[in-house]
């Protein structure tokens, strides 16, 4: 495998430091990072290697590292395999690189009995100009983005401790309202304190005109030319003004500004 392959942020040194700080030790095996998860009542662990492209794995080095850390198995999740929607065929097509990755997984791994986390991730090419990005949206999404601006929604970059507090409050409120589970505040605080000083974590927050009440807050990460949107929360207040659409559009433009 190459010495400096394309890498997801969860495979970065900073992410490993964050997971270790949270009590889940991160281990490096010739460019592949996995965390150790104890199997109850045994001396063994399950290794977890998120978002690894199989063609960049040194399988021998990975197996040795697994044995050294008493891993019964190492699990992979969403290994950067891509399906692309064909506009004219109205169907998904698997790109060549995905077929190669799938072949490697079948050669070296066994399919887990159930999936972990979300089965799909949306990838957006930010190399297009602003006008093309808008044009490629569904008409309703494009309308919502412009409507929010007309109705007085503006977005501020609050990548600071105060912005983190607003983000945490909005995310907690959203989780309660929609009935999904989130990590405790310590998790996001530690993540922020690990990534933000490296310039890899950012928070964008939407407001209505001069009202200081935060309406939507999204946390973004950037790493090796990719902007990630993993976490966010919103308020019911002024929902009809489409503040969530406005923040996502601001995030897209922010990613372009960073060169992602």
N, C-alpha and C positions, 0 to 999 in steps of 0.2 A: 504493500500500500504506500501511497505518497506520504511524505513527511508532514505536509501541511494541507490536508484535504478540506473541501467545503465542510463546514461544521455548524450544526444547530446550536443555539445558545445553551441548551441543557447539557451539551457536551463540552462547554467552555470551562476553563479553570475557575472563573468567578462563580459559576453555578456549583461546581464541586465544593468550593469553599463555603458557599451558602448552605448546601446540604450537610456538610460536615459540622458546621456551626449549629445546625438544628438537631444534631445527634445521629444523623444517618451518614456514616463514613463513605466518602467517595474514593474510588480506586481507579488508577490509570493503568491501562494495558496497551501500550504502544499506540496511543492516540484514541483509544476507546475508553470512555469513562462509564463506570457503573457504581451504583450505591449498594450497600449491604443491608439486608433486611433479615432480622433474626427469625428462625423457625422455632416457635415456642417449644420448650421442654427438650431441646436438642442443642448440640454445639454447632449446628450448621446454619448457613445463611442462604437466602435467595438473592442473587445479584440482579439488579435492574438497570438496563442500559437504554435510556430513552432516545428516540430519534437518531438512530445510527444508520448510515447508508451501508448496506452489507458489502459493497464492493471495496470499501476502505477498511475492512476488518482484517487483522492478522489473526486468524482463527487459532493458531497454535499459541500465540502470546496471550490471547484471551483465555484459553483453557488453562494455561499455567497460572495466570493471575487468579482465576476462579478457584483452582485447587489450593493455592497458597492462602486464600481467604475463606476456605471451608465452605465453598458454594456448592449446594446440591445441584443448582442449575442457574443459568443466567437468562433473564427474560428480556426480550426486545419489544418495543412498542412504536408503531407508526414509523417504520424505517425509511422515511423520505421517499416512498413509492408514490408515483404521480399518475393520476388519470386525468385526461384533458377532454373537456366537452367539445364535441365537433359541431360547430354552428349549423352546418348544412345537413349533416346526417342525423342531427338531433339525438345524438347518443354519445356515450363515453368511449374514448379510445385509450388503450394503455400504451404509453410511449415506450420506446425501445429500452431505455435505461431501466425502466420499471421491470420489464421482462427479465433482464439480467439479474436485477436484485432479487426478484422472486425465485429465480433458479438457484441462486446462492443460498437463500434461506432454506429451500427445500433440501439442498445438499447437506447443510450443516445443522439444521434445526428441526424441531418438531413443533407443529402448530399447537398453541395453547388451547385448552378446552373452552376458554371464553376470552372475549376481548377486554382490554383495559382502556378506560377513558373513552374519549370520542373516537369514532372510526374515521372521521373525515376532518380535513383542515382546508380552508379556502386559501388559495395562493393568488395574489394579485400582482401583475407586472407593473411596477412603478416607473418603468422607462418611458412610458407614453407621456405626452404632454397633458396639461391640465384639461384642455378641451376634449381630447380623445378619451381620457379617463371618464369624464362626465358622459360623453356620447355612448360609451360602452355600458353604462349603467341601465338598469330597467328604468323606464320613463317615470314610474312612481318614485323610485329612489332619487333620481335626478331632481324631480319636483320637490321632494321633501328637503333636500339639501338647500335648494334656493329659497324655498318657503321659509325655512328656519332663519335664514339671514334677513329676509324681508321683514319678519316678525320680531326682529330685535335680539335674536340669540347670537351671542358672541363667545368666543373660546379663548381662554387664557392658558399659557404654559405655567403651571405652578409646580415645577419639579423641586419641591422643598418640603421641609417637615410639616408645614401648615397644609400644603396641598395633600400630603399623605393622610393627614387626619380627615380631611374632607372626603378623600377617596374611600377610606375605611368605613366612614359613616354611611356613605351612599351604597357601598357594596353590601354592607350588613343589612340595610333597609331593603335592598333589592332581593337578597337571599330570603329574607323573611316573607316578603310579598309574593315571591314566585315559588317558594318552597324547595330551594336547592341548598346543598351543603357547601360551605366554604371553610378555609383554614381559619385558625384563630389569628388574632391581630399580631401576635409575636412572629408568626410565619412571614407575613407581608412586611413587617417592620425589619426583620433580619434580612429579608430579600432586598429591600430598599437600601438598607445600610451597606450591603455588600456590593450591589450593582451601581447605585447612583454615583458614588465617588469616582467610579471608572467611566462615567458618562454613558452608561448603558441602560439607565432606567429613567423614564419621563412620565409626567402626569399632566394630562390636558383636561380642563374643566370648563363646562358651559355655564353661562349666566344669561339672565334675561334683562336687557337694558342696564339700569343702574341698581337693580336688586342684587344685594350681596349673597343671596341664597344660592349655593351650588346646586345645579340641576342634574348634570351628568358628569362623571369623572371616569376616565379610562387610564389605565397604566400600560405604557408601551415599553418594550425593550428593543435595543438595537445591537446587532452583533454581526460583524463581517458582511456588511452590506445588506442585511435583512432587518426589517422592522416587524416586531411581533406584537400582536394584541391578544394577551391572555386573560386579562382581568378588567372588570368594569362594573359600574353601578349607576343607577339613575333614580330620580325622584318622580313621583306622580304629578308634582306641581308643573304647570305649563306644558304638560305632555303633548298637547295638541300642537305645540309650536315646534315639534320635531328636534328637540335639542340633542337627542342621541345621534341622529343622522348628521347633525352639524359637527359633533365631536369626531365622528368617524372620518368625515371628509377632511377635517382639520388634521387628523392623524395621518391620512394619506399624503397631504401636502407637506406635513412635517417630515415624513419619511423621504419624500423627494428632496427636501431641503438638506437632509443628512446625506444624500447620495445613495439611498437604499434602492 
